[in-house]
Amino acid sequence: MTGHEIFGSEQGERARQTVMRLLAATGGAAGDFAGEVLAGRRRPHELLAHGPVLDEFVQEARDWWRIIDALPAEERQRLAGEAWSSLERQVGELATLDADDAVAKLEKLSAPARKPRPRDDEDDDWSERSYLEPL
């Protein structure tokens, strides 16, 4: 199956919708853009022309290129040879993912970050608090 066949198929469209729903649930520039796509005000292909999202993707791409460049040549060749089958598998997984459940989990995970919990600083023993615990 070629790229156009994968992404133009019913499975590809389900995968695209799932990705947009997951992005929208995460917030940020990409999440806001995905919400616009889901609302029908933007098209997915406009994503890379959207400045704030493009900036995020460019930075992430640079980070990935650094990781890839650090791999031995044999490993890069192996990964390149497996890239298409990996993409097909990922599209299939996204197309069959329970998007409602995944979105609910993402929203639940991000809820504490969006809504600060009440604090009682007088009783707080900062020396015993985990540095991983949100403020």
N, C-alpha and C positions, 0 to 999 in steps of 0.2 A: 504494500500500500504506500502511495506517495504522500507527501505532506499535504497537498490539496485534498486528497481523498480522506486522510485522517481528520483534518480540521473542518472539512466540508460535510462530513458524515453526521448522522444523528448522534452517534457516540461523541464525536468531536464537539458538537453544539452543547450536549449535556455537560461535557467536561468544562467548556468555556463558561457556562452559566454557573457551575459549581465554583470555579475559580473566582468569578466576579462576586459571588455571594460570600465566599470566605474572605476575600480582600475587603469587601464592604464591612464585614464584621470586625476587622482588625483596626479600622480607623486610619489616620494618617493621610498623606497625600494620595497614595494609591487606593486606600479604602474609600476616600471621598470620591475619587474618580470612578471607582467601580460602582458606587451608589448611583452616580449619574448615568452610567451605562445601564444598570438595572432599571432605572426610572425611564429609560428611553431617550434621555437628553443628549447622550454621547454615544459614540460607536467604539467598540474595543480597539480598532486599529488607530484611533486617535490618541491612545495611551502614551505613545512615545513622542507625541508632539506637545504633551502637557508638561510645561516646565518643571513644576515641583516633582512630579512623578519621574520625569526623565532624569533629573538630578539624582534621585534615589537609585534608579536603575544603573546609571553610569557608575556611581560609587560602588554598588554591589558587583557590577561586572568587573571593575578594576580589581576588587578583592578576589573574585573568582579567578581572574587571569593570573594573579600572583600565585595562588594555590596551584593552578594547573601548570604554570611555568616551573614551579619547584619540583614537579613530579619527574621521575626518570622518563626518557623518551619512550621506552618500551611500554610503560604504564599509560602514557598519553595515547599511544597507538592503540592499545587494547581498549581504552575507554572510547576512543573515536569509533572503533569498529563495533562497539556495543551501543553506541548512541541512539541509533534509529530504533532498535528493539526496545531500548529503555524508554524512549519517548512513547512508543506505542503502548507499552505496559502502563506508563503513568497516565496517559489519556484514558485508557480502559479503567484504571482504578478511580480516577476522578469522575468518570461517567457513572460509575456504580456506587460512589460514596453516598452515604446518607447525609445529604447537605444540610437538612434541617437539624439533625443531631450535631453535626460538626459546627454549625453556626451557633447553636445554643451553647455548646461548650466554649467556643471562643468568646462569646459575649459574657458568659459567666466568669471566665478567666480575666477578662479585661474590666469587669465591673468594679473590683476593689481598687484598681488603679485610677478609675475615673471618679470614684466617690470616696473621698478620704474618710476614714473612720474617726469617730470622736476620740479625743485624747485626754487623758488625765495626767499631765506632766508632773504633778506634785508627787504622785506615787510611783512614777516610772523609774526603775533602776536601770539606767542606760548601760551600765557595765555588764549586765547580764543579758541584754537584748542581742539577739542574733543580728549580724549586719545584713542578712538576707531578708529580714522581716521588714515589710513596708512601714514607712513612717505613719 
